[in-house]
């Protein structure tokens, strides 16, 4: 490959809508570096797996896919193979143990580092990691900061249709349901600034989106407290987004039963753009 040829990226995503959005963000950041997407691992210079840890089968699928790349990495050592997302945050060194040819392991809170880590692995070799702090690894403020995302980098070509898009309003979870790993892999619950959400929704509408789906691990638990003490909940956010030109439908997933309240139900009833 000459230096002017675009690099090729293969990315495979499993899991929830949050993972789909994360993959869109990563692709957007790599396109800025001159990458093009390919649907073939053999054609790719960089291969990324965006992983899920909620179901064991999703993890098994990723390890199987990595196993199939063992020979390809051996014959083409210049290829960069990366594991990102919840399994990366949870398993960390176990991934390198099971698949020692992996170059980078990146948690869901560190995805903005992927372009630099790819170049570092390509130029220096070796294994490279970028992971968020664990729930007990420091002060709460530092832990939250280590899980922050890098919205609103967007890539419309990554969406199933150009008229629908996901919009993250909440990061992490504090519910600690017995069956769920998300509070450990995506960190403490924190609501994004409503002004940033509004600006991102306008960007999506300007890109031609007619429908946005607001995402949160427990989306109706959304809360943001401004420095002046003003509190914004999901119902308030819906009223704010309702008037954006070009936006025809607003959905939100996934709700947590005990956090459903009358104000939110009233907003769904009263606002025409909110999907029933």
N, C-alpha and C positions, 0 to 999 in steps of 0.2 A: 504494500500500500504506500503511495506517495503521500507526502505531508498534506497535500491539498484535498485528498479524498475524504469525504465525510466518514466518521466512525459510525458503526452500526450497533444499535442497541436492541437486545431481546429482553422483554420483561414479562414475567408470568405472575398473575395475581390470584390469590385464593382468599376466601374469608368475606368479611362484611363490607358494607358500603364505605366505611371509613378507609378501608384498605384500597378500594377503588379510587377514592379521592386522593389518597397518598400517592398512588402510582401516577395519577395525572400530574401531581405537583412535581414528582421526580422527573417525569418525562419532559415537562416544561422547562425545568432547570437544565437538563442535558441538551435539549434542543438549542438552548442559548449557547451551548458550547460546540454546536455544529453536528450533533448526533442526528442520525436518521433511524427510524424504527424498522425492524425486520421481524418476520414471523418464523425465522429459522435460526436455531442455535448455532448451526455450522457456519452461517453467514455472518454471525455477530462477532464484534470485537469485545463487547461487554454483555454479560448475561446476569440479570437480576431476578431474584425470587422475592416477591412480597408475600410474607407468610402470616399464618394464623395459628393461634395456640388454643382456641376455644374448643376445638374438636381434635381428637387424636388422629383421625383420618387425614385431616388437613396437614398435620405434621408429617405423617407417613408419606403423603403424596410429594411433599417437598424433598424429603430425604431420598425417595425413589428417583425423582428428577435429577437430583444432584449425583446420585450413583451412576446414572446414564451418561453423565458428562465426564466421568473419571478418565476414560480413554481419550476423549477429545481434548481435555486439558493437558494430558500427557503429550499428545502429538502437536498441540498448538499452545505452548506454555505462555504465549503473549496474551491470550484471552484472559479477561478479568471476570471472575465469577463472584457475585455478591449475594448475601442473604440479608434481607431487611425486614422490618416489621416486628410483630409480637413474638414470634418464635426466636428471632434474633436476640431480643431483649431478655427472654426467659432462659434460653439455652446457652447463649454466649460461647464459652469454651467448648461445650459439648459438640457444637457444630463443627469446629475445627478438628475435634477428635474423630467424629464420624466421617467427615469429608475434609481431609487435610489439605486438599487442593483449592479450597475456598480462599479468596483473597481478602474480602472485606465482610464484616458483620456489623450491621447498623440498626439500632433500635428506632422505633417510630417517632421518637422525639428528636432525633438527630439527622433526619433525612436531608436537611439542607447541606450537610457535609459530604454527601455522596459524590458530587462532581470532583471535589478536591481529593477525596480518598481514592477514587478510581485513578486519577493521574498519579497520585503518590504510589499506589500499588504498581502501576505500569512502569514508572520511572525508577523506583527503588526496590521493588519486589517485597517479599515478606507479607505478613498478615497484619491487617489493620482493623481496628474496632472503633466505634463511636456509640456509646450507650448512655442512657439516662441514669440518674441516681436511683437507687432502690428506695422503698418507702421509709427505711430507717437509716439511710446513709448520710443524713445531714439535716440542716434546718429546713422547715417546710417551704420557705420562700425559695431556697436553692433547689430543692427537689422539683417544685413546680416549674421553675425556670428551665430546668434541664429537660422537661417534657414538652416545651413549647413547640408549636409547629411553624411552618414558614408560609402559610397562606399569605397573599392570594395568588401565587404563581399558578397560572391556569394553562391548559392545553385543550382547546375545544375538540381536537381530532381524537382525543382519548375517550370521548363520551359516546355512549350507545347511539344517541341522536344529538344533533346540534341544538335541539330545542329544550333539552333537559340537562340539569346539572345538580351536583351536590354542593352544599355549602356548610362547612363545619362551624357550629356555634359553641361547641363545648369540647373540652379535652379531658380525658381521664374519667375516673369513677371512684366514689367513696362508699359504694353499697356493700362490697365484699360478700356477694352471694356465694354460697358454698361451692357451686359448680364452676365458677367463673374466674379466669386468670387476669382479666382486663385491669382491675385496680393495681396489679403488680407490674403489668407490662406497659400500660399507658399512663400510670401515675395518678396523682390526686386530681379530684374533680375541680375544674376551673372553667368559668364561662368567658368567652372572648368578649372584647369591648364591643358594645352594640354599634358604635360608630364605624368600626372596622368591618363589621358584618354588613351594615347598610351600604358602605362603599363597595364591598365585594359584590353584593347583590346587584348594584347598579352596573358594575363591570359586566356581570353575567348577562343582564338584560341588554346591554349595549352590544354584546356578542351574539345576540339573537335568541337567548334563552326565554322561553315562555313559561317554563315550570322549573322551580328549584325545590329541592328537598333539603331541609335543615337537618343536620346530623349531630347527634350526641349519643354517648353511651346510654344515658338516661335523659333524653332530650328535654322532657318536661320538668326536669330538675334544674334547668338552666337558670343561673343567677349571676349578675355582674354588679358589683358595688363600685361606683366611681369614687375618686379621691374626695369629692365633696359629700359623700355619703349617699348619693342618689342610687337607688336600687332598681335594676331592670330584670324582670322575669320574662318567661317565654311569651305570655300574653301581651306584655308591653312591646316586645320585639315584633310580634305579628302586626300590631297596629302601625308600627314604624315602617315595616316593609310593604304594607298593603298598598301604598300609593305610588310605588315605583312604576314609571312609564314602561309599558311593554311586558310587564310581568303579569301573567294571567292566572297562574296556579302556584300555591305554596303548600308543601307537605312537610311533615316532620316525623322522624323516627329516631330511636325507639322510646316509647313511653314507659315510665315506671309507675305502677298502680298507685302507690300512696302519695305521689306527687302530682296527680291530676287534681285540679281545683276548679272552682266555679268560674273564676276569671278566665281561665284558658278555654273552658267549654263555651263561655259566652262569646269569646273572640271567634271561635270556630263557627258559632251560630251566626254572628253578625257580619263577618267579613266575607264578601263574595269570593275573594281570591283564595281563601283557605279551603283545601280539599276536605270533603266530608269523610 
